[in-house]
């Protein structure tokens, strides 16, 4: 087995390789002056199980193109099996037709991954859709809940209460909370499909003097989490933490969270960022180990 470190996931790929005790090859890449991507594998791949680790966070289209090129090249260079490990799958939130005439973007991306040569697929905390409905190849939707919970358990939280910012993330919050034996619930959220405006309401929970942890699979602009944090602060929560699998934190999202009273933001290396302090490498390696 060879772990191929894609441009978007160098550190994670290295950690996966260490966990598995296999060789890691950094894929050579560059962009031409016209924006086109160049990919080269420096090592022979013939007859090997090649694990391509490449997240597709922003710039999504660049990282996706790099992924497609790596998968296709690995297959063309004679890999026995090509495994696509895509910790953050771009376009995952467009997983159904919310309004008539829309493209179901994540289904298109899934088809392109298969067509590019992937024989297996692994991702983390896929938003919404059942992964078995997307792929015809073996596919797994792993979760970062356990490793996030283990990290949070070391922070000396005071009688913490865990919150999902909406019903869709309720199970995720519950899974993380269970690692600490803590309580969890979710906020009521409604989003206007046209304007994007969000209205958030809190259930009847007494958080006075308690630490609160807001859990979500993705934190993008931070608007939903900011609303939840402000409500928790108004209700007397002590310290407020935010933890997520995919810390996109676009624009000034991090600053908005801090201004809303968030003490600490915790993310995983599914998306490489300054808050990516938790690694999903052990979870990915556990899944990949059966292929050794």
Protein Blocks (a to p, Z undefined) as FASTA:
>chain_A
ZZdddfklmmmmmmmmmmnopacddddddddfkopacdddfbdfehpacdddddfbdcfk
lmmmmmmmmmmmmmmnopabdcdddfbaghklmmbcfbghiacfklmmmmmmmmnopabd
cdehiehiafklmpmbdcddddfklmmmmmmmmnopahiacddfbfklmmmmmmmmmmno
pacddddddddfklopacdddddddfehiacddddfbdckommmmmmmmmmmmnopabdc
dddfblnkgajlmmmmmmnopabdcddfkbgcfklmbcfklmmmmmmmmmZZ
